[in-house]
Amino acid sequence: MAEALAPSGVGSLGGGHPLLLPWLLVALACGLDRLVGDPCWSPHPVEVMGWAIDRLQGPAEAWAGDRPWALRLAGGLITATLVGASGLAGWGLERLALHGWSSSAGGAIRWLGPGLLVVALASALAGRSLEQAVMAVLEALEPGTGRPPTGRAAAAPDLPQARRRLAWIVGRDTEGLDATGIQRALVETASENGVDGLFAPLFWMLVGAGIWSAGGWGLPGPLALAWGFKAASTLDSMLGYRRGRLTWLGSAGARLDDLLVWLPSRLTALTLPLAAARPWRGPALLRAACRDGRPDPSPNAGVSQAAYAHLVGVQLGGANHYGGALRVKPVLAVGQRTPDREAVERVLTLNRRLQLLWLLGPGLLLGAGTFITKALS
């Protein structure tokens, strides 16, 4: 039955098990992301999305002026256009990849489409790039702490360099932050962006893979959903600010991003203890994360950070400055220790382990489904 639902020829991949093909594509994309990350020399789909937002924002504001209803309408049209175009582009690439695999072409040509699909899927993940950015800040903050040269004193912390590198990955003002403030910012961004940049797109990829595995090969799959999500996320990062015209222009993109991250953020909190070999803590951690994160203006950022704060045992939140303005965020995991290098590395380790577990779970279910289907056929 599964073979009949798959495109012609697709079932021959992986020993004739079409149920596993979508999962295998996602797994290969995760491996590629961990291997190479986002090379600086390679164009990135998010850059194209950002370019499109820049081109649409100016005319939209010129037409809407300072009218809130017009700005909301323009923002909704920008959101629908960008998310729709990104999803359709992903869907088109999926069609080409599956058609190429199903064709009679042989050799490298037949593998070109699936290969491009894996590369495109990997572009929606930010596991390695986030880890590299965080570790670059730590290296400036504590040079040579990994393997200091024998008989040579460790280099002094380069706080200015650490602040400059931190400014690339956080929205807060970094000038004047001491080592403790930098380490707190790293734990917070590694946890929040671990969800936004890794687990949320991976979640939507797995949903798309599930649609294909259920027989919906003609429907939008993992890349269409992942690129649609990345478009919403890019809109939120560029326009989702509560100041000036963006208060209304960016509201549609921000709300869509909140909606698309809502379930992945809570699923991350529920499953995070699995990565720490404490699966029984899942429900309690989810309740604590939702309780501590509820006062945060974002319906997801506070939950994501609180989950890691409780599991790692560090206190997060408090006062930050954005554009010179003080903003006090809710304190998470009150009474725990101050974040340090060990806490930062612990968060990164949990991200790697949980990503593997998220892949293994569906893979085992699909493998069992394949076995049962063949046994009954």
C-alpha positions as CSV (number, residue, x, y, z in Angstrom):
1,M,0.0,0.0,0.0
2,A,2.8,2.5,0.9
3,E,4.6,1.7,-2.3
4,A,1.5,2.5,-4.3
5,L,1.2,5.9,-2.6
6,A,4.8,6.9,-3.3
7,P,6.0,8.4,-6.6
8,S,7.3,5.9,-9.1
9,G,10.8,4.9,-8.2
10,V,10.9,6.6,-4.9
11,G,10.3,3.4,-3.0
12,S,13.7,2.0,-4.2
13,L,15.6,4.4,-1.9
14,G,16.6,2.8,1.4
15,G,15.9,-0.7,0.3
16,G,12.4,-0.1,-1.0
17,H,10.9,1.5,2.1
18,P,9.2,4.8,1.0
19,L,7.9,5.4,4.5
20,L,11.5,6.2,5.5
21,L,12.5,8.4,2.6
22,P,11.1,11.7,4.0
23,W,12.7,11.0,7.4
24,L,16.0,10.1,5.8
25,L,16.0,13.4,3.9
26,V,15.5,15.3,7.1
27,A,18.1,13.3,8.9
28,L,20.6,13.9,6.2
29,A,19.8,17.6,6.3
30,C,20.5,17.7,10.1
31,G,23.8,15.9,9.6
32,L,24.8,18.4,6.8
33,D,23.9,21.3,9.0
34,R,26.0,19.9,11.9
35,L,28.9,19.2,9.5
36,V,29.1,22.5,7.5
37,G,26.7,25.0,9.1
38,D,26.1,28.1,7.0
39,P,29.2,28.8,4.9
40,C,29.9,32.5,4.5
41,W,30.5,32.1,0.7
42,S,27.2,30.4,0.1
43,P,24.0,32.4,-0.5
44,H,21.3,31.7,2.1
45,P,17.5,31.6,1.6
46,V,17.0,33.9,4.6
47,E,19.1,36.6,2.9
48,V,16.7,36.4,0.0
49,M,13.8,36.7,2.4
50,G,15.4,39.7,4.1
51,W,16.0,41.3,0.7
52,A,12.3,40.8,-0.2
53,I,11.2,42.3,3.1
54,D,13.4,45.4,2.5
55,R,11.9,45.9,-0.9
56,L,8.3,45.5,0.3
57,Q,8.6,47.6,3.5
58,G,9.3,51.0,1.8
59,P,6.3,51.0,-0.6
60,A,4.0,49.6,2.1
61,E,4.9,52.4,4.5
62,A,4.7,55.0,1.8
63,W,1.1,53.9,1.0
64,A,0.0,53.3,4.6
65,G,1.5,56.4,6.2
66,D,0.7,56.6,9.9
67,R,-2.7,55.0,9.6
68,P,-2.7,51.9,11.9
69,W,-5.4,50.0,9.9
70,A,-3.5,50.6,6.7
71,L,-0.2,49.5,8.2
72,R,-1.8,46.3,9.6
73,L,-3.3,45.6,6.2
74,A,0.1,46.2,4.5
75,G,1.8,44.0,7.0
76,G,-0.7,41.3,6.5
77,L,-0.1,41.4,2.7
78,I,3.7,41.4,3.1
79,T,3.3,38.4,5.5
80,A,1.0,36.5,3.1
81,T,3.2,37.3,0.1
82,L,6.5,36.3,1.7
83,V,5.3,33.2,3.6
84,G,3.3,32.0,0.6
85,A,6.2,32.6,-1.9
86,S,8.7,30.8,0.4
87,G,6.4,27.9,0.9
88,L,5.7,27.6,-2.8
89,A,9.4,27.8,-3.7
90,G,10.1,25.0,-1.3
91,W,7.2,23.0,-2.7
92,G,8.5,23.5,-6.2
93,L,11.9,22.3,-5.3
94,E,10.3,19.2,-3.7
95,R,8.4,18.5,-6.9
96,L,11.5,18.8,-9.0
97,A,13.5,16.5,-6.6
98,L,10.8,13.8,-6.5
99,H,10.3,14.0,-10.2
100,G,14.0,13.6,-10.9
101,W,14.2,10.6,-8.6
102,S,11.1,9.1,-10.3
103,S,12.5,9.6,-13.8
104,S,14.4,7.1,-15.8
105,A,17.6,9.1,-15.6
106,G,20.4,7.3,-14.0
107,G,23.7,8.0,-12.2
108,A,24.4,11.4,-10.6
109,I,21.6,13.1,-12.4
110,R,19.0,11.1,-10.5
111,W,20.6,12.0,-7.2
112,L,20.9,15.7,-8.0
113,G,17.3,16.6,-7.0
114,P,17.3,14.8,-3.6
115,G,20.8,16.2,-3.0
116,L,19.6,19.8,-3.6
117,L,16.6,19.1,-1.4
118,V,18.8,18.0,1.5
119,V,21.0,21.1,1.1
120,A,17.8,23.3,1.0
121,L,16.5,21.6,4.2
122,A,19.8,22.1,5.9
123,S,19.6,25.8,5.1
124,A,16.5,26.1,7.4
125,L,18.5,24.8,10.4
126,A,20.8,26.8,12.6
127,G,22.3,24.2,14.9
128,R,26.0,24.6,14.0
129,S,25.9,28.3,13.2
130,L,24.4,29.1,16.6
131,E,26.9,26.9,18.3
132,Q,29.8,28.5,16.5
133,A,28.6,32.0,17.3
134,V,28.2,31.2,21.0
135,M,31.6,29.5,21.2
136,A,33.3,32.5,19.5
137,V,32.0,34.8,22.3
138,L,33.2,32.3,24.9
139,E,36.7,32.1,23.3
140,A,37.1,35.8,23.5
141,L,35.8,35.8,27.0
142,E,38.0,33.0,28.2
143,P,40.8,32.5,25.6
144,G,42.6,29.2,25.7
145,T,40.4,27.6,28.3
146,G,40.0,24.5,26.2
147,R,43.7,23.4,25.9
148,P,46.0,26.1,27.3
149,P,49.7,25.7,26.1
150,T,51.9,23.8,28.6
151,G,53.8,26.1,30.8
152,R,52.2,29.2,29.4
153,A,49.7,31.4,31.3
154,A,46.2,31.7,29.9
155,A,45.5,34.8,27.8
156,A,43.5,37.6,29.4
157,P,39.8,37.9,28.6
158,D,39.1,40.2,25.7
159,L,35.8,41.8,26.9
160,P,35.5,44.3,24.0
161,Q,35.9,41.5,21.5
162,A,33.4,39.3,23.4
163,R,30.9,42.2,23.4
164,R,31.3,42.8,19.7
165,R,30.8,39.1,18.9
166,L,27.8,38.9,21.2
167,A,26.2,41.9,19.5
168,W,25.9,39.7,16.3
169,I,23.6,37.2,18.0
170,V,21.5,39.2,20.6
171,G,19.3,42.2,20.3
172,R,20.2,43.8,23.7
173,D,22.9,46.5,24.1
174,T,26.2,44.8,24.8
175,E,28.4,47.8,25.6
176,G,29.3,47.7,29.3
177,L,28.4,44.1,29.9
178,D,30.8,42.3,32.3
179,A,31.7,38.7,32.0
180,T,28.7,37.6,34.0
181,G,26.3,39.6,31.9
182,I,27.8,38.2,28.7
183,Q,27.5,34.6,30.0
184,R,23.8,35.2,31.0
185,A,23.2,36.6,27.5
186,L,24.8,33.5,25.9
187,V,22.7,31.1,27.9
188,E,19.5,33.0,27.1
189,T,20.3,33.2,23.3
190,A,21.5,29.6,23.1
191,S,18.2,28.5,24.7
192,E,15.8,30.8,22.9
193,N,17.4,30.5,19.5
194,G,17.9,26.8,20.0
195,V,14.1,26.7,19.8
196,D,13.6,29.4,17.1
197,G,16.5,28.3,14.9
198,L,16.7,24.6,15.4
199,F,13.8,22.8,17.0
200,A,10.9,24.9,15.5
201,P,12.1,24.4,11.9
202,L,12.9,20.8,12.6
203,F,9.4,20.3,14.0
204,W,7.9,21.6,10.8
205,M,10.2,19.5,8.7
206,L,9.1,16.4,10.6
207,V,5.4,17.4,10.1
208,G,6.1,17.7,6.4
209,A,7.9,14.4,6.4
210,G,5.0,12.8,8.2
211,I,2.6,14.1,5.5
212,W,4.7,12.4,2.8
213,S,5.1,9.2,4.8
214,A,1.3,9.1,5.2
215,G,1.0,9.0,1.4
216,G,0.6,12.7,0.7
217,W,3.5,12.9,-1.8
218,G,1.7,15.6,-3.8
219,L,1.2,17.9,-0.8
220,P,3.7,20.4,0.6
221,G,6.4,18.5,2.5
222,P,9.3,19.2,4.8
223,L,11.0,22.0,2.8
224,A,7.8,23.9,2.0
225,L,6.8,23.9,5.7
226,A,10.4,24.7,6.8
227,W,10.8,27.6,4.4
228,G,7.4,28.9,5.2
229,F,8.3,28.9,8.9
230,K,11.7,30.6,8.2
231,A,9.8,33.4,6.3
232,A,7.6,34.1,9.3
233,S,10.6,34.0,11.6
234,T,12.5,36.5,9.4
235,L,9.5,38.8,9.3
236,D,9.4,38.7,13.1
237,S,13.1,39.5,13.4
238,M,13.0,42.4,10.9
239,L,9.6,43.9,11.5
240,G,8.3,42.5,14.8
241,Y,9.1,45.5,17.0
242,R,6.7,47.5,19.2
243,R,7.9,50.9,18.1
244,G,6.7,53.5,15.6
245,R,5.0,52.1,12.5
246,L,6.4,48.6,13.1
247,T,3.9,48.3,15.9
248,W,1.2,47.7,13.3
249,L,3.3,46.8,10.2
250,G,5.0,43.9,11.8
251,S,2.1,42.6,13.9
252,A,1.0,40.0,11.3
253,G,4.4,38.4,10.9
254,A,5.1,38.5,14.7
255,R,1.8,36.8,15.5
256,L,2.3,34.2,12.8
257,D,5.8,33.4,14.2
258,D,4.4,33.2,17.7
259,L,1.8,30.8,16.5
260,L,4.2,28.6,14.6
261,V,6.7,28.4,17.5
262,W,4.1,27.9,20.3
263,L,3.9,24.1,20.0
264,P,7.6,23.5,19.3
265,S,8.7,25.6,22.3
266,R,6.5,23.6,24.6
267,L,7.4,20.3,23.1
268,T,11.1,21.2,23.6
269,A,10.4,21.9,27.3
270,L,8.6,18.6,27.6
271,T,11.3,16.5,25.9
272,L,14.4,18.4,27.1
273,P,14.8,16.1,30.2
274,L,15.3,13.2,27.8
275,A,18.5,14.8,26.6
276,A,19.6,15.0,30.3
277,A,18.7,11.4,30.9
278,R,15.9,12.5,33.3
279,P,12.7,11.7,31.3
280,W,10.5,11.7,34.4
281,R,11.0,15.5,34.8
282,G,9.3,16.3,31.5
283,P,5.8,17.3,32.8
284,A,7.2,19.2,35.8
285,L,9.7,21.1,33.6
286,L,6.9,22.1,31.2
287,R,4.8,23.4,34.0
288,A,7.7,25.3,35.5
289,A,8.7,26.8,32.1
290,C,5.1,27.9,31.4
291,R,4.7,29.4,34.9
292,D,8.0,31.4,34.8
293,G,7.7,32.3,31.1
294,R,4.1,33.6,31.3
295,P,4.9,37.2,32.3
296,D,7.3,37.5,29.3
297,P,5.9,39.7,26.5
298,S,6.7,36.9,24.1
299,P,4.5,33.8,24.5
300,N,7.4,31.5,23.6
301,A,10.8,33.1,24.4
302,G,10.2,33.1,28.2
303,V,9.0,29.4,28.1
304,S,12.1,28.4,26.1
305,Q,14.6,30.1,28.3
306,A,12.8,29.0,31.5
307,A,13.0,25.3,30.5
308,Y,16.7,25.4,30.0
309,A,17.2,27.6,33.2
310,H,15.4,25.0,35.4
311,L,17.1,22.0,33.8
312,V,20.6,23.5,33.8
313,G,20.1,25.1,37.2
314,V,20.8,28.8,36.4
315,Q,18.9,32.0,37.0
316,L,18.1,34.0,33.9
317,G,16.2,37.1,33.1
318,G,16.3,40.5,34.7
319,A,17.4,43.9,33.4
320,N,18.6,44.5,29.9
321,H,19.0,47.6,27.7
322,Y,17.7,47.8,24.2
323,G,18.6,50.9,22.2
324,G,19.6,52.6,25.5
325,A,16.2,51.9,27.0
326,L,15.9,49.7,30.2
327,R,13.7,46.7,29.9
328,V,13.2,44.3,32.8
329,K,12.3,40.8,31.9
330,P,10.8,38.2,34.3
331,V,13.4,36.4,36.4
332,L,13.5,32.7,35.5
333,A,14.4,29.8,37.9
334,V,14.7,32.2,40.9
335,G,17.5,31.3,43.4
336,Q,19.6,29.2,41.0
337,R,23.3,29.9,40.4
338,T,24.6,32.6,38.1
339,P,25.3,31.5,34.5
340,D,28.8,30.6,33.7
341,R,30.8,28.9,30.9
342,E,29.8,25.5,32.1
343,A,26.1,26.5,31.8
344,V,26.6,27.8,28.3
345,E,28.3,24.6,27.2
346,R,25.6,22.5,28.9
347,V,22.8,24.2,26.9
348,L,24.7,23.6,23.6
349,T,25.2,19.9,24.6
350,L,21.4,19.6,25.4
351,N,20.6,21.0,22.0
352,R,22.7,18.5,20.2
353,R,21.3,15.5,22.2
354,L,17.7,16.6,21.9
355,Q,18.0,17.1,18.1
356,L,19.3,13.5,17.8
357,L,16.4,12.3,20.0
358,W,13.8,14.2,17.9
359,L,15.2,12.4,14.8
360,L,15.4,9.0,16.4
361,G,11.8,9.0,17.7
362,P,10.0,9.4,14.3
363,G,12.7,7.2,12.7
364,L,11.9,4.3,15.0
365,L,8.2,4.8,14.5
366,L,8.5,4.8,10.7
367,G,10.8,1.8,10.9
368,A,8.2,-0.1,12.9
369,G,5.5,1.0,10.5
370,T,7.5,-0.3,7.6
371,F,8.0,-3.6,9.3
372,I,4.3,-4.0,10.1
373,T,3.3,-3.0,6.6
374,K,5.6,-5.6,5.0
375,A,4.5,-8.3,7.5
376,L,0.9,-7.7,6.6
377,S,1.4,-7.5,2.9
